[in-house]
Every structure is written in C-alpha cells, then in structure tokens.
Amino acid sequence: MKTLLCGIAMAAIASTGCLAQSLPLKELPGSAERDHWLPEEVNADGLVDEIQRVVGSEAVKISTPVEKPVQIALIYPSADVSDFWARAFLAMTKRLDQLSIPYETTEFASRQVEHELQSTYATQVDQDSDLYDFVIFGPSELATQADNIDKLAKNDGFKTFVWAFHTPLKDIETQPDNWFDFSSSFGAAKMCDFMLEKYGNDIPYALIRGIPGITDNQRSGEFADCVKERGNWNMVYEHYGEYTREGGFDGTNRILQAYPEVTLIHNANTAMAMGGMEAISAAGKHGDIISTGWGGTGLELEAIRRKELDVTPMRMGDDVGAATAEVIKYHLEGREAELPFVFLGRILIAHDGMSVEEIDALEQEAFRFSGVGALNR
C-alpha cells in the first residue's frame, strides 16, 4: 500500500504505509465545516520548521550516490502567464544539482483553464508508471483535479507530489505523498506579530479586502482576528477591492474621506496596495497613513525602497522548488518520517525600516535559484 501520510514518527505505523483515517492528527476549530484539512491538522509539530531550515541552508549532498538519473514527470499549467511554475522548476532542478542527485524531467504543460488536458496527461502518466520515480502535479484547480490526484496517488510505481496547494481535500481517498505551497494563514500570523510589535495596541485601521473566499479570509480575516484579540485594534472599515488596482484606489479614497481616524490600511494583494498608494499620494497623506502590501512582489519592494509602502509579507518564492528537491532526497534516503505532509514555504517580513541592501538581500534569497527579475520564457 502506498504511503498516505508522512511526518509521523510512530512505531504503530508500518513502513509500508498507513491508513487514510490516520488523518487528521488533530482537529482545529471549524474542521467539521471544512472540506479540507489545514496544514496544522496534518503535520506533526516541528517538521515544517525543520524543512524550512534545511531549504534555507546550504545543500547537503545525498548520503548514498544515485547511480541512474531519477525520472521526474511534471504535470502543471506552466504554459500560463504566471511564472510560479517556471521558477519552481528552476529551483528544484538547481537544488537537485547541489544535492548531487542526477535526474531527467518530462514536462506535460497546459494552461490554467485546460482541465481536460491535465486529465489526459494524468491518465498517460498513470499508465506509464514504469517510466517515472516521482510525479509532480500542479492542479489547474484543486477540486476539479481531485480524482486525478487520487488516481496518481494510488499508483505504487512512483511518489506523487502536489504543487501550489496546501489544503488536502478530505474526500481524496488516497492522499499524495507530499503537498507544497505557501500559506496565507502563515503570512497573516507573521504580519500580526510584526505589526503588534512595531505599532503596539489600540490602532484604528481599515482593510482593503480581495474577493470573499478562503484566500481573503486568511489574509484579511485572520489578520483582523489576530490584531483584535492580541492588540485590541479597532477595524473602522472594510472594503472589497476585488484584488484590482482600481479597487484599492477607490477603497483608500473612501477611507481617507469618510474615516479620518484611520491611521493604517491593510491591503490583501499587490494590485490593491499600488492603487492605495496612488490615492494616498493624491490626497497628500503620504507619511500620515501606514500602508501594507501582500506577497513581496517586485513592485512592493520598489515601493518600500522609496519609503512609499511600509510593510509586506514576502514569500521566499524559490522555496517550493528547493523543498521538492530536498524531499526527493529524503525519500531516496528512506527518511520519509522526517517530512511534513504539507510543506509551507517561508514568508518573511520586508519593511521600511530595512536598508536598501537588506531588502536586496531578501529579494536575492527569495529568488536565489530562479533569479531576480523577469524570467526569459
């Protein structure tokens, strides 16, 4: 039976695998209402932190030489606009080189909307299981591709990884070996810690939210809950900007005109943060309003360097690919029990108290494998 759950060092679980009902390890409030598990419900304590430490450190070569190239199939929407997939691929392959793991890759590319094409690829890889050691699946959409994840995970011929999602669906009968992503919840917690430490308690603030759903609930809602509970912050107003520059501009304008007591505006993505900065500048309020971003994109970092944006949670973008290489090494070494079921990439805080050199160093770390700046694709 294929291993369904990693990251549990328990003698009761045989090395040949474990039962799906081993999930979750613990239940958090609201679990019964969710169709998925949160990383905290399926990861043993401390394992994500340890792999994050490994991924952020110098590579340690594999302990046992690998004679033949490891065969890796990638089924992912890398033909789409987002460069996430290309960066993850570059980071994975360069880290594999550092780990002295020979490899050959076979890519099955699609666009984000080509759900049926992904299904065709999944069936082809499943049928050709003798050709591959590891299969990386980047679903076009998680629920739509759930059956294909289950199908690949059931195949004992290879290990199955899922990229770009960190909420394992409960109704997947056979879970893949590992999931890899960044967590907006983790970013919200990091932002909460930083903002309370820097700005203190009892802050009147406003939210520029995205679109109702899990991402905005995590980025905006969990941040709001945290600063309220721990710092008694007062949310004066919230505006749904639909993740657009225009939405950020309009929402910030309304806040500036109708809620003069607001001293801080939290934005849930880059586009809204850029629109908000324009509104603040047009109103001559630069320096009076604290403004945040989300993600640590190039635009946000440039704004922080210019002291126009105050703070943003910054994803270490190459962590997903580098972690995949490390996890391949752990599997080859038989160390699966040391792995988290769901890997979460590091999110660090970039802020206006940092020097240009410090921000540059953070950007270099985030894209240490795939390179700073636009990719040539």
N, C-alpha and C positions, 0 to 999 in steps of 0.2 A: 504493500500500500504506500502511496506517495506521502511524503511528509506534509502535513497540513498546517503545522504550527511550529514556528521557530522561537527561540528566545526563552525556553523553559528548561532550566537545568534540573530536571526531576527524574529520579530513578524509575518512577512509575510509568514513564513514557518510554516505550521501546525505541531503539534507534531506527527501526524500520518505519516509524511514523507514529501518528496519534490521531485520535478521533476528532471529527469536526465539532462534536459537542464539548471539546475542551475550551472552545471559545464561548464567552469571553473569560478572561482571567478574573475580571471584576466588573461590576456594573456601576456606571455613574448615573446620577440623577437624569431622568428623561430617557433612559435607554429603551424602555418598553415602547416608547412612541417613535423611536427612530428605526429606519430600515437598514441601518448600517451601524458598525461599531466605530467608536473613536479610538485613536491610537493608544490612549491611556488605558483603554479597556482590554487591549490585546497584547500589549508589550509588557514584559517583565521589567521591574524597576531597574533603572541604571543603564540598560543596554543601549538605548538611543544615545545617551550622553557619551558612552564609551566609543561607539562607532563614529559619532561626530568628532571626537578627539582624534581617532585614527585617520579619518578623512582629512582633517585639517593639519596633519603632521606629515613629516617626510615618509615616503613609501618604504615599507619593509618587504624585501623580496620574498616570494613564496618559499616555504621551507623545503619542499620536495620538488625538484625540477620536473617540468611538464615536457614530456617527450614530443607529443603531437599537438599541433595547434588546436586550441579549444574552439569549437564551432558554435557561433552565436547567430541566431536569427532575430531580426528586429522587425516587428510589425507595428508601424506607427505612422501618424499623419505628418510626416516630415516634409511633404510637398506643400504644406500650408504656409501661411505668412509668418507665423511665429517661429523665432529662431531657437526656442527652448529645445526642440528635438535635436537640432544640429549641434547645439552646444553640449547637450547631454552625451551625444555620440562621441564628440571630440574628447570630452573629459574622460569618458570611460576608456576609450582606446589609448589615450596618452597615459592614464594611470595604469592600465594593464602593461604597457611597455615598461613603466617604472617598476612594476611588480615582477618583471621577468616572466610573464605569462604569455606564451605565443597564442595567437588567435587568428581566426578568419571570420569575417562577418558576411551575412547575407541580408540585404535590406528589402523589405516589402513596403514600399512607400505609398501613401494615399494622401488625400486632403481630409480635413476635419469632417466634412459632410458626407464622405464616401463610406457610409456604414456597411453597405453590401460588399464593397470591395475588400474591406477589412475582414468580413466574414469569410470571403473566398480565400484570402490569404491564410487565415487561421485554420481552415479546413485543409489547405495544402500542406502547411507545416505539420499539422497533426498527423497527416497521412505519411509524411516523410520524416517521421520522428527519428529514424536511424541516422539521419544526416546531422542532427544538432545535439549539442550538450546543454545549451541554455537558450531559452526563448524569452525575449523581452517584448511585452505587449503594451503599447501606448494606446488605450482605447479612444476611439473617436468620441464616445460618450459612454459613461460607466454602465448605466442601466441597459442601454442598447446592446452593449457588448458582453453583458454578464454571462450569457450562455457560452460565448466563445472563451471567456476566461475559464469557466468551469471545464470546458472541453480540453483546453490545453493543460490545465492543472491536473486533470485525470490521467494524462499521458505519463507513464513511468519512464519514457525514453529520454526525458530531459527535465531540467529545472525550469520553472516558469516564474518570471518577474513581471510586475505591473508598474509602469511609469506614470507619473503625473496625477495619481490619486492616492489618498491616504485614509479613505473611509471604506473598509471592506464591507461589501453588502452581505447582510445576514443570510440571504436566500441562495448564495452561491454554495452549492453542495460540497464541492472540493475547492478549498482555497488555494491560491498560488503560493509559492514558497516565500516570496517577499514582495512588499509594496514599497515604492519610493516616491517621495513628494516633498513639498513644503507645506507647512500648516499655518493657515491664517490665524487659528487659535493661539498657536505658539507666538506668532508675531504680535497679536493683541496683548498677550501676557507680558512680552518683553517691553512693549510700548508703555503699558500700565506701570511697570516697575520703574522705567526711566522717567516718565512724566511726573510720577508722585515724588520721586527723589529730587528732581530738578525744580519743580514748580510748587510742591507742597500741597496743602489741603484747601478745601473750600473754594475751588476755582469755578467761576461761571463760564460755561463753554457751550459750543454748538457742534453738531455732527452734520457733515455732508456725506450722506449715505449713498450707496450704489443702487442696486435693484434688490427688492425683497428676495431673500433666499439664503442658502447656507453660507456663502462667502461673505455677504454683508453682515449676516448675523454674527459671524465670527469676528470680522474686522471691526465692525462698528458696535454691535450689541454687546459682545463680550468685553470690549474695551470700556464701554459705558458702565456695565455692571461692576467691573473691577474698580474703576476710579470712584464710583459711588460708594461701594462697600468699604474700600480701604482709605479713601481720602475725602469722602463727603463732598465730591464735586457735584455741581448743580448743572444738569443739562437743560439749558434755557430753550433750545430749539433744535429740531432735526429736519433736514431737507433731503429728499431723494433726488440726486443729480444724475442718476442712471449711468454712472461711470463716464460721463461725457465732459468735455471742457466747458461747453455751454452750461451744463447743469451745475458745475462748480462755480462758474461766474455768476449765474443767476442766484444760486443759493447764498453765496457770500454777500452779494449785493443786498439781498433781503435782510440778512443778519446785520449788516452794517447800518442799514436804515432803521430797522424796527427793534433791534435788540442791542442798544449801545452798551449794556452791561457786560456783553460777551468779550472776553479777553483772549480766548483760544478757540480755534476752529480745527477740528479733526476731519481729515479727508480720507476716503476709503480707497482711492487709487491715484495714479499719477495724473491722469487727464483732469480730474476734478481739482486736484491740487494746483495744477497750472492755471486753470480758469479762475480759481480763488485768488491766486497771486495777482492776476491781472486786475481783478475787482478791487483788491486791497490797494494796489498801486494807483489805480484810477481815482480812488477815494482819498488818496494822500494819507493812508493809515499805516504805511509801512513802518514797522518798529513799534506800533501800538497793538497789533494783533499777532499772537503766536499762531503759526500755521504748520500743519503736518502734511506729509505725503504718505505713500504706501508702496513698498516694493524695492526702493533704492535704485530706480532706473537712472539712466544717464542724465535725463532731463532734471530729475530731482537732485542728483548730486551736483550738477552745474548750478542749480538754484541755491543749494546750501553753500557752495563755494562763494557765491555772490552775496551771501547773507540775506537772501530773499525768502528762503524756506528754512524752517527751524529744525525739523527733525523728521526722520523716516525710518521705518524698519526695513533693513536691507537684506534681501536674500543672497546667500552665497551661491550664486547661480550654478556653478560647476559641481556642487556637492552631490547632486543626484547621480550624475555620470560617474564621478570618482567613487562614490559609495557602491555603485553597482560593480565596479571592478574589484573593490575590496570584498564585497560579498561573494563574488565568484571565487576569489582566493579562499575565503573561509569554507565555502562548500568543497572546494578541491582538497582542502586540508582536513575535512571532516569535522569542522568546528561550528556546525550549524547552531548548536545550543547556545553559542555566544552572541547570536544575532537577534536583533529585534524583528518582530514580524513586519512592522511598518517602520521604515526609515524616514526620518524627517531631516531635511537639510537645515543647516544653521541659518538663523536670522539674527543679524547684529544691528545695532543702532548707529546710524550716521546722524550727526547733529552739527549745529552751527558753532559749537564750542570747539570743534576739531580744526586743526590746521589744514591747509590745502594738502600738505604732504601726508597727513593722516588719512584724509579722505581718498587720496590717490592710492595709498597702500591698501585700504579697504576694498577699493574697486579692483586692484590687481589681485587680491586674494579671491574675490568673488569669481573672477574670470581667469584664474591662473592657468587653466588648460586651454580654454577656447579663445582667449584673447580679448582685450578691452577694445571696444568699438564695434562697428557693424561688421558682420561676417560677410565674406565673399561667397555667395551661394549660386 
